[in-house]
């Protein structure tokens, strides 16, 4: 069975994923070696080694997720267990989480630290894809077929907003919206959902204001104003964006050379995380940036193509959701690095340093590969039945 599934594997998708993640590992070493010594007082390869260990685990997770038929995740018991686990993590996070950069996003269990919100990204995709695939016979029944899953989406997004982690909450909500949009409901129900979404956002903002956790804080105002005119605030809130511009502008077509970035020498804070694309632009130029965009674009487009190709509603919605997640997260990261949108602290998929993010996205790739395997197997079965 495993041998048959491996034969039907989409190796182009797998190769691009592996190449991109290895490239990201190389760039993490390049971007973090000075920071490791100057800021964290550790060996220059500290972050490289940590990410290497996570990458090996991520490959294993991707392989297992690809080999297991994705239809197993449609089981009601699994879905209930998964959502209750995510709920327990998020509630535990609010009570016992560790605060980093003004957000309580980290939790520690048995000595392992991770970000539960990252796992919610994948859990929401699986949950919405499974539920809406089962609701296909009455998908246009607004009260019965549309609303119940959306309530879960809004509730989990709200728990993440409370951390507060607006960027991750926006990614989860937008990814969920893509799955909902692709579920096949009519335009009338979609417009109703849009109206309800606006009302829910207003309610979120009101509740947070009443509880003293206003969405409009001075920190966020400063972040927005610095995004509009970073050079006016280049010594504080605009520091990262200004130095990101300098890094991008210094790279040119070919870059200054791998490992030769100036901005990573203490000028661009946390260059190995959400601003790693600025270092890629400086060291490898337009060619390096183009390579990353090609790989990410290939994965996203392949995911959407697979969603249209797959005849199973669950598999199709899984593919759409995963492609949407990677595409949205890429846009938000690059938008922040280039100054198109305010900085949110979101990682660049498969490239930025971040263990939890890499593990979850690798799980997503495994599911995407599982969908492609099953689609190819179904096609082979159909062709054989025609011949017979």
C-alpha positions as CSV (number, residue, x, y, z in Angstrom):
1,X,0.0,0.0,0.0
2,X,2.8,2.4,0.9
3,X,4.7,1.5,-2.2
4,X,1.7,2.2,-4.4
5,X,1.1,5.6,-2.7
6,X,4.8,6.5,-3.2
7,X,4.5,5.8,-6.9
8,X,1.6,8.2,-7.1
9,X,3.4,11.0,-5.2
10,X,3.7,14.4,-6.8
11,X,7.5,14.6,-6.8
12,X,7.6,18.1,-8.3
13,X,5.7,19.5,-5.2
14,X,7.9,17.5,-2.8
15,X,11.2,18.6,-4.4
16,X,10.2,22.3,-4.4
17,X,9.2,22.0,-0.7
18,X,12.5,20.3,0.2
19,X,14.7,22.7,-1.8
20,X,12.9,25.8,-0.4
21,X,13.2,24.5,3.2
22,X,16.9,23.7,2.8
23,X,17.5,27.1,1.2
24,X,15.7,28.7,4.2
25,X,18.0,26.8,6.6
26,X,21.1,28.2,4.8
27,X,19.7,31.7,4.9
28,X,18.9,31.3,8.6
29,X,22.5,30.6,9.3
30,X,23.7,33.5,7.2
31,X,21.2,35.9,8.8
32,X,21.6,34.8,12.4
33,X,25.3,34.0,12.9
34,X,26.2,37.6,14.0
35,X,23.0,38.0,16.1
36,X,23.8,34.7,17.8
37,X,27.1,36.0,19.1
38,X,26.3,39.7,19.7
39,X,22.8,39.5,21.1
40,X,22.3,36.0,22.5
41,X,25.9,35.3,23.4
42,X,25.9,31.8,21.9
43,X,27.7,30.0,19.1
44,X,27.2,31.4,15.6
45,X,25.5,28.2,14.4
46,X,23.0,28.2,17.4
47,X,19.8,29.0,15.4
48,X,21.0,27.0,12.4
49,X,21.4,23.8,14.6
50,X,18.1,24.3,16.3
51,X,16.3,24.8,13.0
52,X,18.1,21.8,11.5
53,X,16.7,19.5,14.2
54,X,13.2,20.8,13.6
55,X,13.6,20.4,9.8
56,X,14.4,16.7,10.2
57,X,11.3,16.3,12.4
58,X,9.3,18.3,9.8
59,X,10.3,16.0,7.0
60,X,9.2,13.0,9.0
61,X,5.8,14.7,9.8
62,X,5.4,15.6,6.1
63,X,6.2,12.0,5.1
64,X,3.7,10.4,7.6
65,X,1.0,12.9,6.6
66,X,1.5,12.1,2.9
67,X,1.4,8.3,3.4
68,X,-1.8,8.3,5.6
69,X,-4.9,8.7,3.4
70,X,-6.3,12.2,4.2
71,X,-9.8,10.9,4.3
72,X,-9.0,9.4,7.7
73,X,-9.1,13.0,9.1
74,X,-12.7,13.3,8.3
75,X,-13.7,11.1,11.2
76,X,-16.0,12.8,13.7
77,X,-14.1,11.5,16.7
78,X,-10.8,12.8,15.3
79,X,-12.4,16.2,14.5
80,X,-13.8,16.6,18.0
81,X,-10.6,15.6,19.7
82,X,-8.6,17.9,17.5
83,X,-10.8,21.0,18.2
84,X,-11.0,20.3,21.9
85,X,-7.2,20.0,22.0
86,X,-6.8,23.3,20.2
87,X,-9.3,24.9,22.6
88,X,-7.4,23.6,25.6
89,X,-4.1,24.9,24.2
90,X,-5.6,28.4,23.6
91,X,-7.3,28.7,26.9
92,X,-4.1,27.4,28.7
93,X,-2.1,29.9,26.7
94,X,-4.3,32.8,28.0
95,X,-3.8,31.5,31.6
96,X,-0.2,30.2,31.6
97,X,1.4,31.5,28.4
98,X,4.7,33.3,28.1
99,X,4.6,36.9,26.8
100,X,7.1,37.8,24.0
101,X,7.0,41.1,22.2
102,X,3.8,42.2,23.9
103,X,1.9,39.0,22.9
104,X,1.2,35.9,25.0
105,X,1.8,33.5,22.2
106,X,4.1,30.8,23.7
107,X,3.3,27.9,26.0
108,X,5.6,25.3,27.5
109,X,4.7,21.6,28.0
110,X,7.2,19.1,29.3
111,X,10.0,21.5,28.5
112,X,8.9,22.1,24.9
113,X,7.9,25.6,23.9
114,X,5.6,26.2,21.0
115,X,3.0,28.5,19.6
116,X,-0.5,26.9,19.7
117,X,-1.9,29.4,17.3
118,X,0.3,27.9,14.5
119,X,-1.4,24.5,15.0
120,X,-4.8,26.2,14.9
121,X,-4.1,27.3,11.3
122,X,-4.0,23.6,10.2
123,X,-6.8,22.5,12.5
124,X,-9.2,25.1,11.2
125,X,-8.5,24.0,7.6
126,X,-9.1,20.4,8.4
127,X,-12.2,21.1,10.4
128,X,-13.8,23.4,7.9
129,X,-12.9,21.2,4.9
130,X,-14.4,18.1,6.7
131,X,-17.6,19.8,7.9
132,X,-18.4,21.6,4.6
133,X,-17.7,18.4,2.6
134,X,-20.3,16.6,4.7
135,X,-22.8,19.5,4.3
136,X,-22.6,19.5,0.5
137,X,-26.2,18.2,0.1
138,X,-27.6,21.2,2.0
139,X,-24.7,23.7,1.6
140,X,-27.1,26.5,0.6
141,X,-29.2,26.1,3.8
142,X,-27.8,29.2,5.6
143,X,-28.7,28.3,9.2
144,X,-27.9,24.6,9.0
145,X,-25.3,24.3,6.3
146,X,-23.3,27.6,6.5
147,X,-23.3,29.2,9.9
148,X,-22.3,26.5,12.5
149,X,-18.7,26.1,11.2
150,X,-18.3,29.8,10.8
151,X,-19.1,30.2,14.5
152,X,-16.1,28.0,15.4
153,X,-13.9,30.0,13.0
154,X,-14.8,33.3,14.7
155,X,-14.5,31.9,18.2
156,X,-11.0,30.5,17.6
157,X,-9.9,33.8,15.9
158,X,-11.2,35.7,18.9
159,X,-9.2,33.6,21.3
160,X,-6.0,34.4,19.3
161,X,-6.9,38.1,19.1
162,X,-7.0,38.1,22.9
163,X,-3.3,37.2,23.1
164,X,-3.1,39.6,21.3
165,X,-1.8,38.3,17.9
166,X,-3.7,40.2,15.3
167,X,-1.5,38.9,12.4
168,X,-2.1,35.2,13.1
169,X,-5.8,35.8,13.8
170,X,-6.1,37.6,10.4
171,X,-4.3,34.7,8.6
172,X,-6.6,32.1,10.3
173,X,-9.8,34.1,9.6
174,X,-8.8,34.8,5.9
175,X,-7.8,31.1,5.3
176,X,-11.1,30.0,6.8
177,X,-12.9,32.4,4.6
178,X,-11.2,30.8,1.5
179,X,-12.4,27.4,2.5
180,X,-15.9,28.8,3.1
181,X,-15.9,30.5,-0.3
182,X,-14.7,27.3,-2.1
183,X,-17.4,25.2,-0.3
184,X,-19.8,25.8,-3.1
185,X,-22.5,28.0,-1.4
186,X,-24.4,30.5,-3.5
187,X,-23.6,34.2,-3.7
188,X,-26.6,35.2,-1.6
189,X,-25.2,33.3,1.4
190,X,-21.7,34.6,0.8
191,X,-22.9,38.2,0.9
192,X,-24.8,37.4,4.2
193,X,-21.5,36.0,5.6
194,X,-19.6,39.2,4.6
195,X,-22.2,41.3,6.5
196,X,-22.0,39.1,9.5
197,X,-18.2,39.2,9.4
198,X,-18.2,43.0,9.5
199,X,-20.6,42.9,12.5
200,X,-18.4,40.3,14.3
201,X,-15.3,42.4,13.8
202,X,-17.1,45.4,15.3
203,X,-18.2,43.2,18.3
204,X,-14.6,41.9,18.8
205,X,-13.3,45.5,18.9
206,X,-16.0,46.6,21.4
207,X,-15.4,43.6,23.7
208,X,-11.7,44.2,23.7
209,X,-12.2,47.8,24.5
210,X,-14.5,47.0,27.4
211,X,-12.0,44.5,28.8
212,X,-9.1,47.0,28.5
213,X,-7.5,45.2,25.6
214,X,-8.4,47.7,22.8
215,X,-7.4,46.8,19.3
216,X,-6.3,50.4,18.9
217,X,-3.4,50.7,21.2
218,X,-0.5,53.3,21.1
219,X,1.9,50.5,20.0
220,X,-0.3,49.7,17.0
221,X,-0.9,53.3,16.2
222,X,2.9,53.8,16.2
223,X,3.4,50.8,14.1
224,X,0.8,52.1,11.6
225,X,2.2,55.6,11.4
226,X,5.8,54.3,11.1
227,X,4.6,52.1,8.2
228,X,3.2,55.1,6.4
229,X,6.4,57.2,6.9
230,X,9.2,54.9,8.3
231,X,12.0,57.5,7.8
232,X,10.2,59.9,10.2
233,X,10.5,57.2,13.0
234,X,13.7,55.6,11.8
235,X,15.2,55.5,15.4
236,X,12.3,53.6,17.0
237,X,9.2,52.2,15.3
238,X,10.5,52.6,11.8
239,X,13.9,51.1,12.5
240,X,13.2,47.6,11.0
241,X,11.5,48.9,7.9
242,X,14.1,51.5,7.1
243,X,16.9,49.0,7.5
244,X,14.8,46.5,5.4
245,X,14.7,49.1,2.6
246,X,18.5,49.6,2.9
247,X,19.0,45.8,2.6
248,X,16.7,45.4,-0.3
249,X,18.2,48.5,-2.1
250,X,21.8,47.2,-1.6
251,X,21.3,43.9,-3.2
252,X,20.7,44.9,-6.8
253,X,20.4,42.1,-9.3
254,X,23.0,39.6,-8.1
255,X,23.3,40.7,-4.4
256,X,26.5,41.4,-2.4
257,X,27.2,37.7,-1.9
258,X,26.0,35.0,0.4
259,X,27.1,35.8,4.0
260,X,28.2,39.3,3.2
261,X,25.1,41.3,4.4
262,X,25.8,44.5,6.3
263,X,22.3,44.9,7.7
264,X,22.5,41.7,9.7
265,X,25.4,43.2,11.7
266,X,23.1,44.6,14.3
267,X,21.2,47.1,12.1
268,X,18.2,45.0,11.2
269,X,16.8,43.4,14.4
270,X,15.8,39.7,14.3
271,X,16.9,39.4,10.7
272,X,16.6,35.6,10.7
273,X,12.8,35.6,11.5
274,X,10.2,37.7,9.7
275,X,12.7,40.0,7.9
276,X,14.8,37.2,6.4
277,X,13.6,38.2,2.9
278,X,15.4,41.5,3.3
279,X,18.7,39.6,3.9
280,X,18.0,37.4,0.9
281,X,17.5,40.5,-1.2
282,X,20.8,42.0,0.1
283,X,22.9,38.9,-0.3
284,X,21.4,37.3,-3.3
285,X,19.6,40.2,-5.0
286,X,16.7,39.9,-7.3
287,X,17.7,36.4,-8.3
288,X,17.5,35.2,-4.8
289,X,14.1,36.9,-4.2
290,X,12.8,35.6,-7.5
291,X,13.9,32.0,-6.5
292,X,11.9,32.2,-3.3
293,X,8.9,33.7,-4.9
294,X,9.0,31.1,-7.7
295,X,9.0,28.2,-5.1
296,X,6.3,29.7,-3.0
297,X,4.2,30.6,-6.0
298,X,4.6,27.0,-7.4
299,X,3.4,25.5,-4.2
300,X,0.4,27.9,-4.0
301,X,-0.7,27.4,-7.6
302,X,-0.1,23.7,-7.4
303,X,-2.4,23.6,-4.4
304,X,-5.2,25.5,-6.1
305,X,-4.8,23.4,-9.2
306,X,-5.0,20.3,-7.1
307,X,-8.2,21.7,-5.4
308,X,-9.8,22.0,-8.8
309,X,-8.5,18.6,-10.0
310,X,-9.6,16.6,-6.9
311,X,-13.1,15.1,-7.3
312,X,-13.6,14.6,-3.5
313,X,-15.0,17.6,-1.7
314,X,-12.9,17.1,1.4
315,X,-9.7,16.8,-0.5
316,X,-10.5,19.7,-2.7
317,X,-11.3,22.0,0.2
318,X,-8.1,20.8,2.0
319,X,-6.0,21.8,-1.0
320,X,-7.7,25.2,-1.4
321,X,-7.3,25.9,2.3
322,X,-3.6,24.9,2.5
323,X,-2.8,26.8,-0.7
324,X,-4.7,29.8,0.7
325,X,-2.8,29.7,4.0
326,X,0.6,29.6,2.4
327,X,-0.3,32.4,-0.1
328,X,-1.8,34.7,2.6
329,X,1.0,34.2,5.0
330,X,3.5,34.9,2.2
331,X,1.7,38.1,1.2
332,X,1.5,39.4,4.8
333,X,5.2,38.7,5.5
334,X,6.4,40.2,2.2
335,X,4.0,43.1,2.6
336,X,5.5,44.0,5.9
337,X,9.1,43.6,4.7
338,X,8.5,45.8,1.7
339,X,6.3,48.4,3.5
340,X,3.1,47.6,1.6
341,X,1.3,46.8,4.9
342,X,2.1,47.3,8.6
343,X,4.6,44.9,10.2
344,X,2.8,41.9,11.9
345,X,5.7,39.6,12.8
346,X,4.5,36.8,10.6
347,X,7.1,34.3,9.3
348,X,7.9,33.7,5.6
349,X,6.7,30.1,5.0
350,X,9.5,27.4,5.0
351,X,12.2,30.1,5.0
352,X,12.1,32.1,8.3
353,X,13.4,30.7,11.6
354,X,10.6,29.3,13.6
355,X,10.1,25.7,14.7
356,X,6.4,25.6,15.3
357,X,5.7,27.3,12.0
358,X,7.9,24.9,10.0
359,X,6.3,21.9,11.6
360,X,2.8,23.0,10.9
361,X,3.5,24.1,7.3
362,X,5.3,20.7,6.7
363,X,2.2,19.0,8.0
364,X,0.2,21.1,5.5
365,X,2.6,19.9,2.7
366,X,2.1,16.3,3.8
367,X,-1.7,16.7,3.6
368,X,-1.4,18.4,0.2
369,X,0.8,15.5,-1.0
370,X,-1.7,13.0,0.4
371,X,-4.5,14.7,-1.6
372,X,-2.4,14.6,-4.8
373,X,-1.6,10.9,-4.2
374,X,-5.3,10.0,-3.7
375,X,-6.3,12.1,-6.8
376,X,-3.8,10.3,-8.9
377,X,-4.9,6.9,-7.6
378,X,-8.5,7.7,-8.2
379,X,-7.6,8.7,-11.8
380,X,-5.7,5.5,-12.3
381,X,-8.7,3.4,-11.0
382,X,-11.0,5.3,-13.3
383,X,-8.9,4.8,-16.4
384,X,-8.6,1.0,-15.6
385,X,-12.3,0.7,-15.2
386,X,-12.8,2.4,-18.7
387,X,-10.3,-0.1,-20.3
388,X,-12.1,-3.1,-18.6
